[in-house]
Amino acid sequence: MFGRRGSSSSGPQTLRPGSVPGLQDAPAPVEQATQPEQPAPQKIQTEPPKPATPPAPPPPPEPQPAAPAARKKNNEYYETKAQIFNALVEAIDLSQLARLDAEDARDEIRDVVNDIIALKNVVMSISEQEDLLEDICNDVLGYGPLEPLLARDDIADIMVNGAHTVYIETSGKVEQTGVAFRDNAQLMNICQRIVSQVGRRVDDSSPICDARLPDGSRVNVIAPPLAIDGPALTIRKFKRDKLTLDQLVKFGSITPEGATILQVIGRSRCNVLISGGTGSGKTTLLNCLTAYIENTERIITCEDSAELQLQQPHVVRLETRPPNLEGEGEITMRDLVKNCLRMRPERIIVGEVRGPEAFDLLQAMNTGHDGSMGTLHANSPREALSRLESMITMGGFSLPSRTLREMIVSSIDVVVQAARLRDGSRRITHVTEVMGMEGDVITTQDVFLYDIVGEDPNGKIIGRHRSTGIGRPKFWERARYFGEEARLAQALDASEMPEYVAD
């Protein structure tokens, strides 16, 4: 029924040891590995005459032969895996395999691989055979060596720098893993498999590509000739369970009172700009704020690669499109934001503002779409406003600086700053509201801050969140309109007490 059963009669003929040259090569390395051990006794024979000084020389020679042996084993493993994989492709019907669900397909592949291993008389330990089965299943059905990393929920980023170098970020720290691809060709095939799922491509003619995984994780690929040492793949991985403000409180990113202030800002339909550096948690924070949007509101999201995970029922998700081979058909972020205005939105959410679409987002915020949100890269709230002005200017708009700043003041209510500190922890460091203009300068007011107090013996930063003592922020009237002024006042009063110290 599956296709491999019908080809089993022909399979054994093609998979006989005599017909597969690599089969007889497998035991050969083992024999050769045992033969080089004969010179070793000669070293041992030279050691007895030196009873007093031999302890120091033996340690250096021992690790030296051990390292090449490990490398040979790796090479043999990849050669054996390649032979079995090629035999699997010949013995299995891939069109039938595509009709099965993941678990059934994995079981069928394991059955066929076990048959091939037995037929080829490959000598492997049980653990090696299990590793081989898992690797081949991942190659056929998933993303190859990346599968174990994608299955871990504690990894925030996966960075592949060529076939043999893979780094991950856990708990804010970057470390190298032992994961490796067979070669750059295998890595490139997996990159193409990822981007093709969202209708995009990566090759010599278009070596840069942004894409996403089915769970929304952000993917960037840059391929040769731009990447000199092989394809570079970066995955910003999302947790399976979407983070909430309550979980951010548990992690120490903000206090319960600070979370309440953010809830009030989200419910009161304030126009919010979330700024921060790379990996500071801007998108995560944006997801958390959108959780407090009413289910009755119509939300439209615009992103380069759709990664926001909104839980409301009435959400329209839009995504940009790169140009085709002829350089035509590109849909930019500005095109999406302008089109949003014709779709009767109540809130517009831009995944990341990085160009002239900033002007259209300000236009939307200023024309009745209260509660719109966006993120951008900046190191402080003041710098975020300056970058917003710069992006509009670079878009070719010949407007006076004062006019742009007046537009920013009338459009944005609150800037929330996220930061990744040097110990790897992520904190919400500023909740700043835009007050108005004094001359040609935009005035701002900090409502909530994070102060660094010091660090503990383990190098972990100690700090505390606090209110700046402002009794009635500018968005107080908006909060009162939505019946949230009591919660806001209570949170501001409670956060003035210096008893909340981050772990």
TORFI-500662 format. One record per residue (C-alpha): residue in three letters; x, y, z; chain. Coordinates in steps of 0.05 Angstrom, whole numbers. Example, Ala and Ser with C-alpha at 12.3 -4.5 7.8 and 13.67 -1.06 7.14 Angstrom:
! residues 2
r,u,v,w,c
ALA,246,-90,156,A
SER,273,-21,143,A
***
This chain:
! residues 503
r,u,v,w,c
MET,0,0,0,A
PHE,56,48,18,A
GLY,98,38,-43,A
ARG,160,12,-8,A
ARG,128,-56,0,A
GLY,118,-63,-74,A
SER,190,-43,-87,A
SER,218,-90,-34,A
SER,233,-143,-85,A
SER,274,-95,-127,A
GLY,301,-60,-65,A
PRO,342,-119,-40,A
GLN,374,-127,-108,A
THR,398,-55,-109,A
LEU,417,-56,-36,A
ARG,458,-121,-35,A
PRO,526,-113,-4,A
GLY,559,-131,-70,A
SER,521,-76,-108,A
VAL,534,-19,-59,A
PRO,607,-1,-58,A
GLY,601,38,6,A
LEU,576,-24,43,A
GLN,643,-60,40,A
ASP,679,6,56,A
ALA,643,10,123,A
PRO,681,-47,158,A
ALA,747,-27,125,A
PRO,756,36,167,A
VAL,746,-6,229,A
GLU,801,-53,208,A
GLN,846,5,191,A
ALA,830,36,257,A
THR,853,-26,293,A
GLN,917,-33,252,A
PRO,946,36,269,A
GLU,944,14,342,A
GLN,1005,-31,327,A
PRO,1054,27,331,A
ALA,1024,45,398,A
PRO,1056,-16,432,A
GLN,1123,11,407,A
LYS,1109,74,448,A
ILE,1091,30,506,A
GLN,1156,-8,497,A
THR,1195,57,500,A
GLU,1160,76,564,A
PRO,1186,19,608,A
PRO,1259,40,602,A
LYS,1239,108,630,A
PRO,1208,93,697,A
ALA,1220,161,729,A
THR,1199,210,675,A
PRO,1146,173,634,A
PRO,1084,202,670,A
ALA,1091,270,637,A
PRO,1099,247,563,A
PRO,1041,196,561,A
PRO,985,247,572,A
PRO,1000,289,509,A
PRO,1002,231,460,A
GLU,937,201,487,A
PRO,891,259,469,A
GLN,922,268,400,A
PRO,901,201,372,A
ALA,833,207,407,A
ALA,813,270,368,A
PRO,825,243,298,A
ALA,788,179,317,A
ALA,727,221,335,A
ARG,731,258,269,A
LYS,736,193,230,A
LYS,675,168,266,A
ASN,637,230,247,A
ASN,658,224,174,A
GLU,638,150,173,A
TYR,572,167,205,A
TYR,556,219,152,A
GLU,578,172,96,A
THR,534,116,124,A
LYS,476,164,133,A
ALA,484,188,61,A
GLN,483,116,34,A
ILE,422,97,75,A
PHE,386,162,56,A
ASN,398,150,-18,A
ALA,373,79,-11,A
LEU,312,105,26,A
VAL,295,153,-31,A
GLU,298,96,-81,A
ALA,257,48,-37,A
ILE,201,94,-15,A
ASP,144,128,-52,A
LEU,148,201,-32,A
SER,80,217,-62,A
GLN,47,166,-16,A
LEU,88,191,42,A
ALA,60,261,33,A
ARG,-10,235,44,A
LEU,5,210,114,A
ASP,6,251,178,A
ALA,72,266,211,A
GLU,71,208,261,A
ASP,51,155,210,A
ALA,102,181,160,A
ARG,156,178,213,A
ASP,138,106,231,A
GLU,140,85,158,A
ILE,208,118,148,A
ARG,235,83,210,A
ASP,211,15,184,A
VAL,244,25,117,A
VAL,309,50,148,A
ASN,312,-9,195,A
ASP,303,-56,135,A
ILE,359,-20,98,A
ILE,406,-23,158,A
ALA,394,-98,165,A
LEU,402,-109,90,A
LYS,467,-71,86,A
ASN,495,-106,149,A
VAL,515,-39,178,A
VAL,546,-48,247,A
MET,520,5,294,A
SER,504,10,368,A
ILE,432,19,389,A
SER,443,92,407,A
GLU,478,106,341,A
GLN,421,72,304,A
GLU,370,114,341,A
ASP,408,177,325,A
LEU,411,157,252,A
LEU,336,142,249,A
GLU,320,209,282,A
ASP,367,247,235,A
ILE,338,216,173,A
CYS,266,228,195,A
ASN,284,301,209,A
ASP,317,307,141,A
VAL,256,279,104,A
LEU,200,310,145,A
GLY,230,370,182,A
TYR,288,417,184,A
GLY,345,367,193,A
PRO,394,382,249,A
LEU,353,443,270,A
GLU,295,400,295,A
PRO,325,386,365,A
LEU,338,461,374,A
LEU,269,481,350,A
ALA,238,431,399,A
ARG,271,466,459,A
ASP,229,520,489,A
ASP,286,554,526,A
ILE,321,578,463,A
ALA,307,649,439,A
ASP,353,652,378,A
ILE,386,601,332,A
MET,445,627,291,A
VAL,475,583,237,A
ASN,541,609,210,A
GLY,555,558,155,A
ALA,546,483,159,A
HIS,592,469,218,A
THR,579,528,266,A
VAL,513,536,303,A
TYR,501,583,361,A
ILE,440,590,406,A
GLU,417,642,456,A
THR,389,618,522,A
SER,375,662,583,A
GLY,404,721,545,A
LYS,471,688,534,A
VAL,500,663,468,A
GLU,535,595,467,A
GLN,560,548,413,A
THR,527,480,403,A
GLY,552,414,376,A
VAL,500,414,321,A
ALA,527,411,251,A
PHE,502,400,180,A
ARG,533,351,132,A
ASP,555,407,86,A
ASN,532,474,60,A
ALA,489,441,7,A
GLN,446,408,61,A
LEU,441,474,98,A
MET,420,510,35,A
ASN,367,457,21,A
ILE,337,468,90,A
CYS,338,543,80,A
GLN,301,535,14,A
ARG,250,489,47,A
ILE,236,540,101,A
VAL,226,600,56,A
SER,187,562,3,A
GLN,132,548,55,A
VAL,114,622,54,A
GLY,120,630,-21,A
ARG,190,660,-22,A
ARG,256,637,-50,A
VAL,330,643,-35,A
ASP,384,629,-88,A
ASP,442,663,-123,A
SER,396,713,-157,A
SER,361,733,-92,A
PRO,408,714,-36,A
ILE,372,752,20,A
CYS,305,730,45,A
ASP,259,742,105,A
ALA,210,687,122,A
ARG,175,654,181,A
LEU,163,585,209,A
PRO,92,558,218,A
ASP,92,580,291,A
GLY,110,652,271,A
SER,184,649,288,A
ARG,223,700,248,A
VAL,273,673,197,A
ASN,328,709,158,A
VAL,372,675,106,A
ILE,431,705,70,A
ALA,464,658,21,A
PRO,529,657,-19,A
PRO,559,696,-54,A
LEU,540,748,-2,A
ALA,554,701,57,A
ILE,626,680,46,A
ASP,631,621,93,A
GLY,566,587,72,A
PRO,492,604,82,A
ALA,477,643,146,A
LEU,410,626,177,A
THR,381,664,236,A
ILE,317,644,271,A
ARG,284,687,324,A
LYS,246,632,359,A
PHE,178,641,393,A
LYS,156,603,454,A
ARG,100,553,445,A
ASP,59,588,498,A
LYS,51,662,484,A
LEU,80,704,540,A
THR,33,748,580,A
LEU,45,809,624,A
ASP,36,764,685,A
GLN,94,721,662,A
LEU,136,782,649,A
VAL,123,801,722,A
LYS,147,732,743,A
PHE,211,740,702,A
GLY,223,808,735,A
SER,216,847,671,A
ILE,166,893,706,A
THR,130,898,772,A
PRO,55,882,782,A
GLU,42,957,787,A
GLY,80,970,722,A
ALA,40,915,688,A
THR,-24,948,712,A
ILE,-2,1014,681,A
LEU,11,979,615,A
GLN,-57,946,619,A
VAL,-90,1013,629,A
ILE,-52,1041,570,A
GLY,-75,983,526,A
ARG,-148,988,548,A
SER,-151,1064,543,A
ARG,-134,1062,468,A
CYS,-70,1102,475,A
ASN,-26,1105,413,A
VAL,36,1067,434,A
LEU,106,1064,405,A
ILE,150,1007,432,A
SER,224,1019,424,A
GLY,285,979,442,A
GLY,349,947,415,A
THR,356,881,379,A
GLY,331,823,420,A
SER,303,867,475,A
GLY,233,838,471,A
LYS,195,890,431,A
THR,151,841,393,A
THR,138,801,457,A
LEU,117,864,493,A
LEU,73,884,434,A
ASN,39,816,437,A
CYS,27,826,512,A
LEU,-5,895,502,A
THR,-51,870,447,A
ALA,-81,820,497,A
TYR,-119,878,529,A
ILE,-154,899,465,A
GLU,-229,887,467,A
ASN,-254,827,426,A
THR,-304,872,391,A
GLU,-251,914,357,A
ARG,-227,903,286,A
ILE,-151,898,285,A
ILE,-106,900,223,A
THR,-33,881,229,A
CYS,22,899,178,A
GLU,88,861,181,A
ASP,147,842,138,A
SER,139,770,162,A
ALA,75,755,201,A
GLU,97,738,272,A
LEU,47,773,317,A
GLN,2,724,354,A
LEU,-62,762,369,A
GLN,-117,724,405,A
GLN,-176,768,386,A
PRO,-227,739,338,A
HIS,-230,799,289,A
VAL,-159,804,263,A
VAL,-135,816,191,A
ARG,-62,799,180,A
LEU,-24,831,123,A
GLU,47,817,100,A
THR,94,852,52,A
ARG,119,818,-12,A
PRO,188,822,-43,A
PRO,197,834,-118,A
ASN,196,776,-167,A
LEU,253,755,-214,A
GLU,238,813,-260,A
GLY,241,862,-202,A
GLU,166,875,-204,A
GLY,107,861,-159,A
GLU,137,887,-94,A
ILE,88,907,-39,A
THR,120,951,13,A
MET,100,965,84,A
ARG,77,1034,64,A
ASP,30,1003,13,A
LEU,0,959,68,A
VAL,-9,1016,117,A
LYS,-42,1060,65,A
ASN,-88,1003,45,A
CYS,-107,993,119,A
LEU,-142,1060,119,A
ARG,-191,1033,68,A
MET,-207,971,108,A
ARG,-247,1003,165,A
PRO,-196,988,219,A
GLU,-205,1007,292,A
ARG,-133,992,310,A
ILE,-72,988,263,A
ILE,-12,950,288,A
VAL,54,954,251,A
GLY,103,899,268,A
GLU,164,943,258,A
VAL,170,1014,233,A
ARG,235,1021,193,A
GLY,221,1068,135,A
PRO,174,1119,105,A
GLU,114,1079,129,A
ALA,124,1118,194,A
PHE,89,1177,160,A
ASP,28,1136,142,A
LEU,25,1105,212,A
LEU,25,1175,243,A
GLN,-29,1195,194,A
ALA,-71,1135,216,A
MET,-60,1150,290,A
ASN,-80,1222,279,A
THR,-144,1208,240,A
GLY,-188,1169,288,A
HIS,-151,1102,295,A
ASP,-137,1109,369,A
GLY,-100,1051,402,A
SER,-54,1038,343,A
MET,15,1009,360,A
GLY,83,998,328,A
THR,155,981,345,A
LEU,221,1010,324,A
HIS,295,1004,341,A
ALA,319,1058,389,A
ASN,358,1061,454,A
SER,314,1111,491,A
PRO,245,1143,484,A
ARG,276,1209,463,A
GLU,317,1174,409,A
ALA,255,1136,386,A
LEU,220,1202,370,A
SER,282,1228,334,A
ARG,287,1164,293,A
LEU,214,1170,274,A
GLU,226,1240,248,A
SER,289,1216,210,A
MET,252,1159,177,A
ILE,198,1205,152,A
THR,250,1254,124,A
MET,288,1197,89,A
GLY,223,1177,55,A
GLY,226,1240,13,A
PHE,175,1282,50,A
SER,196,1355,44,A
LEU,161,1379,107,A
PRO,190,1428,157,A
SER,218,1396,221,A
ARG,169,1433,265,A
THR,110,1405,224,A
LEU,136,1334,231,A
ARG,146,1343,306,A
GLU,76,1371,314,A
MET,50,1310,277,A
ILE,89,1264,323,A
VAL,63,1300,385,A
SER,-10,1297,362,A
SER,-4,1223,342,A
ILE,36,1186,396,A
ASP,14,1184,468,A
VAL,63,1136,501,A
VAL,132,1107,486,A
VAL,150,1042,522,A
GLN,224,1026,524,A
ALA,249,954,528,A
ALA,322,936,540,A
ARG,366,875,545,A
LEU,417,887,600,A
ARG,489,864,600,A
ASP,472,803,644,A
GLY,424,778,591,A
SER,360,798,628,A
ARG,305,838,594,A
ARG,272,896,629,A
ILE,220,948,612,A
THR,260,1010,630,A
HIS,215,1069,612,A
VAL,141,1085,605,A
THR,145,1156,576,A
GLU,88,1199,552,A
VAL,93,1253,498,A
MET,71,1319,527,A
GLY,75,1371,473,A
MET,121,1423,443,A
GLU,164,1477,474,A
GLY,189,1518,416,A
ASP,216,1468,367,A
VAL,230,1414,419,A
ILE,185,1355,436,A
THR,174,1350,511,A
THR,166,1283,545,A
GLN,150,1260,615,A
ASP,173,1194,648,A
VAL,117,1159,685,A
PHE,152,1095,703,A
LEU,227,1079,705,A
TYR,276,1023,720,A
ASP,336,1042,763,A
ILE,398,998,766,A
VAL,422,992,838,A
GLY,482,946,829,A
GLU,497,873,817,A
ASP,502,810,859,A
PRO,564,765,866,A
ASN,541,724,806,A
GLY,542,785,760,A
LYS,466,791,757,A
ILE,441,863,755,A
ILE,399,886,814,A
GLY,349,942,802,A
ARG,279,966,817,A
HIS,220,995,780,A
ARG,189,1058,808,A
SER,139,1112,792,A
THR,168,1181,782,A
GLY,116,1210,829,A
ILE,69,1238,776,A
GLY,-1,1235,804,A
ARG,-39,1248,739,A
PRO,-5,1231,673,A
LYS,-28,1264,609,A
PHE,-69,1201,591,A
TRP,-107,1206,657,A
GLU,-169,1234,623,A
ARG,-168,1179,571,A
ALA,-162,1127,627,A
ARG,-221,1160,663,A
TYR,-262,1157,599,A
PHE,-253,1081,598,A
GLY,-264,1074,674,A
GLU,-191,1057,689,A
GLU,-170,1118,730,A
ALA,-177,1083,798,A
ARG,-131,1025,778,A
LEU,-81,1075,747,A
ALA,-79,1118,810,A
GLN,-70,1057,855,A
ALA,-13,1029,812,A
LEU,23,1096,810,A
ASP,17,1105,885,A
ALA,40,1034,901,A
SER,100,1037,855,A
GLU,129,1097,891,A
MET,148,1051,949,A
PRO,220,1025,941,A
GLU,205,953,962,A
TYR,204,922,893,A
VAL,274,898,877,A
ALA,286,855,816,A
ASP,314,785,829,A
***
